[in-house]
Each structure stands twice: as structure tokens, then as C-alpha cells.
Amino acid sequence: MAVVPSKIADRLAFYEQHLPIWATDPTAIGLNVGQISNLATFVADARAKFDATQDARAAAQAATTLQTNAMATMSDLGADLIKTIRAYAETTNDPNVYGIAQIPPPAPPTPAGPPDKPTELEAKILLPFGIGLTWKGTTAQSAYFGIWRQLPGETAFSMIKTTSEKSFEDRTLPGGIDGVVYYIAAIRDSFEVNSASLTISFGADGTASLTLAA
């Protein structure tokens, strides 16, 4: 185990503590007055430099905090002014405002593209007669859902509802049908992405079976 600590503060404290002990009777421990005097000078100088370093570190931390606060205040106001300039250019319909202010105009919006495909379309029977549909999907970037249905005897699907929800209750089924088919379309702008279709067959005994097809 080392006699003298390796950390600067602990090492300085070690010599400050031992200096008066060694100075009491230097010859009793093999030293002389000159060596003790030199050590005292070096310990005092080390203490002064250590304290100055600590003061400088504290001052640097304080200055960094002041700089951070000043930068935040400047940035907040600057951002508000840029918003005002852009709003003025927009309301006056004058793109030259950007050139005068020497800031770039806002980038044109990137088309969102097709929405995500709805998944996990499920159904349950509603009493006295209806179908409850649920599915998973997203309405991000103005997407919404269309519910499509095909009844027996129909040759094509018909959209019966648009919604931003992820569930729908169809209580408009005609009586006496033996089945119905649904699918959900995610819609954004001119894009439409369809889920798998869900076929629901009604039995004569009032039971129903569900078949999901891609």
C-alpha cells in the first residue's frame, strides 16, 4: 500500500498534516531543518496553486452557466423573430422578404406517401343483429380509414363509412342474409391501402364463422 495518496487533494493534505510533525524534531527522523524548510515552501506553493485551480474551475463552471443561459435567451428570441419574418412573407405573399432577411424560405412539404396497411381486422356479432369491427393502423399525417362491405348478390364492395377511429359497428345489415365481407382501407390523399378481407358467414342456427383472406 502506497504511503502517499495518489489523488492530488489527498496528497496535499498528507504533506500538510506531516509537515508540522516532521518539523518538531527533524534529526530524530533523519532529516534536517533545511529539508523541512524546503518542504514547507513547496507545500505552501502547492496549496496556493491548488486553491487557485479550484477557484478557476468554479469560475469556469459559473461562466459556462451564464453562457448557456445567454445563448438560450438569444436563441429563443431569434427563433421568434424568424417565425415573425416567415409569417410576414406568408401573409404578404412576398418571397423577397426571405432574400432581404437573408434566411432560406421554408422547404416545401414532403409528400407523405401511402399510409400503413391496416392489420388484425377482427369482428364480433352484435345483438340483436349487427357486426362490430376492430383493426390496427395509424392516422398519422392525415390518414383515415374507409370501411368497405360486400353483401350477398353484390358484385363489388361499397364504402359504407369513413372514420379516424379503429373500430366500427355495422347495424345496417339487411335481415335474412347468409354472410357479409368487409375490408378496411387506409386512405391518405390519393393513396389507398387495403387490409385483408374478412368474410363472415351466418349459419341457419344463428351461429357465425369468420374467415380472413389476404
C-alpha positions in Angstrom: 0.0 0.0 0.0 1.4 3.4 -1.0 2.3 5.8 1.8 1.4 8.9 -0.1 -2.1 9.1 -1.6 -2.2 9.4 -5.4 -5.1 11.9 -5.6 -3.9 15.5 -5.6 -6.1 16.8 -2.8 -5.3 13.8 -0.6 -1.6 14.1 -1.4 -1.5 17.8 -0.5 -3.4 17.0 2.8 -0.9 14.3 3.6 2.1 16.7 3.5 0.2 19.5 5.2 -0.5 17.0 8.1 3.0 15.6 8.3 5.0 18.8 7.9 4.4 20.0 11.5 5.1 16.5 12.8 8.4 16.2 11.0 9.4 19.8 11.9 9.1 19.1 15.6 12.4 17.2 15.7 13.8 16.7 12.2 17.0 15.0 13.4 15.0 12.4 15.3 13.7 11.0 11.9 16.9 11.5 9.9 16.1 14.9 8.4 17.4 18.4 8.8 16.0 21.9 9.2 16.8 22.9 5.6 14.9 20.0 4.2 11.9 20.8 6.4 12.1 24.4 5.3 12.2 23.5 1.6 9.2 21.2 2.1 7.3 23.9 3.9 7.9 26.2 0.9 6.8 23.6 -1.6 3.7 22.7 0.4 2.6 26.3 0.6 3.2 26.8 -3.1 1.2 23.6 -3.9 -1.6 24.8 -1.6 -1.7 28.2 -3.4 -1.8 26.6 -6.8 -4.4 24.0 -5.8 -6.7 26.7 -4.4 -6.2 28.8 -7.5 -7.1 25.8 -9.6 -10.3 25.2 -7.6 -11.3 28.8 -7.9 -10.7 28.8 -11.6 -12.7 25.6 -12.0 -15.6 27.2 -10.1 -15.4 30.4 -12.1 -15.4 28.4 -15.3 -18.5 26.5 -14.2 -20.2 29.7 -13.3 -19.2 31.3 -16.7 -20.5 28.2 -18.5 -23.8 28.5 -16.8 -24.0 32.2 -17.7 -23.1 31.4 -21.3 -25.7 28.7 -21.5 -28.4 31.0 -20.2 -27.4 33.8 -22.5 -27.4 31.5 -25.5 -30.8 30.1 -24.7 -32.3 33.7 -24.3 -30.7 34.8 -27.6 -31.9 31.6 -29.4 -35.5 31.9 -28.1 -35.8 35.5 -29.2 -34.1 34.8 -32.5 -36.4 31.9 -33.3 -39.4 34.0 -32.6 -38.1 36.8 -34.9 -37.5 34.2 -37.7 -41.1 33.0 -37.2 -42.3 36.5 -37.5 -40.3 37.1 -40.7 -41.7 33.9 -42.3 -45.2 34.8 -41.2 -44.9 38.3 -42.7 -43.6 36.7 -46.0 -46.5 34.3 -46.0 -49.2 36.9 -45.2 -47.9 39.4 -47.8 -47.2 36.6 -50.3 -43.8 38.2 -50.9 -40.9 35.7 -51.3 -38.5 38.7 -51.5 -38.8 39.0 -47.7 -36.6 35.9 -47.3 -33.9 37.5 -49.5 -34.0 40.8 -47.6 -33.7 38.9 -44.3 -31.1 36.5 -45.8 -32.9 33.5 -44.4 -34.0 30.5 -46.5 -37.7 30.0 -47.2 -39.4 27.0 -45.7 -38.8 23.8 -47.6 -41.8 22.6 -49.4 -43.6 19.8 -47.5 -42.6 16.3 -48.4 -45.5 14.2 -49.7 -46.5 11.7 -47.0 -46.9 8.8 -49.4 -49.1 5.8 -48.9 -50.4 5.1 -45.4 -49.6 2.0 -43.5 -51.7 -1.1 -44.2 -54.5 -1.8 -41.6 -53.9 -5.1 -39.9 -55.5 -7.5 -37.5 -59.1 -7.0 -38.7 -61.5 -8.7 -36.4 -65.2 -8.9 -36.0 -67.8 -9.9 -33.3 -71.6 -10.4 -33.5 -73.7 -7.6 -32.1 -77.2 -8.3 -30.8 -79.8 -8.3 -32.0 -78.2 -8.1 -35.4 -75.0 -6.4 -36.4 -71.2 -6.6 -36.7 -68.6 -4.9 -34.7 -65.2 -4.5 -36.4 -61.8 -3.6 -34.9 -58.4 -3.3 -36.6 -55.0 -1.8 -36.1 -53.5 1.1 -38.1 -52.3 4.7 -37.9 -53.9 8.0 -38.7 -50.6 9.8 -38.8 -50.2 12.6 -41.4 -53.9 13.0 -42.0 -54.6 9.3 -42.8 -58.0 7.9 -42.1 -59.9 4.7 -42.7 -62.7 3.6 -45.1 -64.9 0.6 -44.2 -65.8 -1.4 -47.3 -68.6 -4.0 -47.4 -70.0 -6.5 -49.9 -73.3 -8.2 -49.3 -74.6 -11.4 -51.0 -75.7 -10.7 -54.6 -73.5 -7.6 -54.9 -70.7 -7.7 -57.5 -68.5 -5.1 -55.9 -67.6 -3.6 -52.5 -69.2 -0.4 -51.4 -67.7 2.1 -48.9 -70.1 2.5 -46.0 -68.2 4.7 -43.6 -65.0 6.8 -43.2 -63.5 7.3 -39.8 -60.4 8.1 -37.9 -61.3 5.5 -35.3 -60.1 1.9 -35.3 -63.5 0.4 -34.7 -66.9 0.4 -36.3 -70.3 -1.0 -35.6 -72.3 -2.0 -38.7 -76.0 -2.1 -37.7 -77.3 -1.6 -41.3 -77.2 -5.2 -42.4 -80.3 -6.4 -44.1 -82.2 -9.3 -42.5 -82.0 -12.8 -43.9 -78.5 -12.7 -45.4 -76.2 -15.6 -45.1 -73.0 -13.6 -44.9 -71.1 -10.4 -45.5 -67.5 -9.5 -46.4 -65.5 -6.5 -45.1 -62.2 -4.9 -45.6 -60.6 -1.7 -44.2 -58.8 0.8 -46.4 -56.2 3.2 -45.0 -56.5 6.4 -47.0 -54.2 9.4 -47.4 -54.5 11.9 -50.3 -54.8 9.8 -53.4 -53.3 6.7 -51.8 -55.4 3.8 -50.5 -54.0 0.7 -48.9 -56.4 -2.2 -48.1 -56.4 -4.7 -45.3 -57.1 -8.4 -45.8 -60.8 -9.1 -46.3 -62.9 -10.6 -43.6 -65.8 -13.0 -44.6 -68.5 -13.6 -42.0 -70.9 -16.5 -42.7 -74.2 -16.8 -40.8 -75.5 -20.3 -40.1 -79.1 -21.3 -40.0 -78.9 -21.8 -36.3 -77.7 -18.2 -35.7 -74.0 -19.1 -35.4 -71.4 -17.3 -37.4 -67.9 -18.2 -38.8 -65.2 -15.8 -39.7 -62.6 -16.2 -42.5 -59.7 -13.7 -43.0 -58.3 -13.7 -46.5 -55.4 -11.7 -47.9 
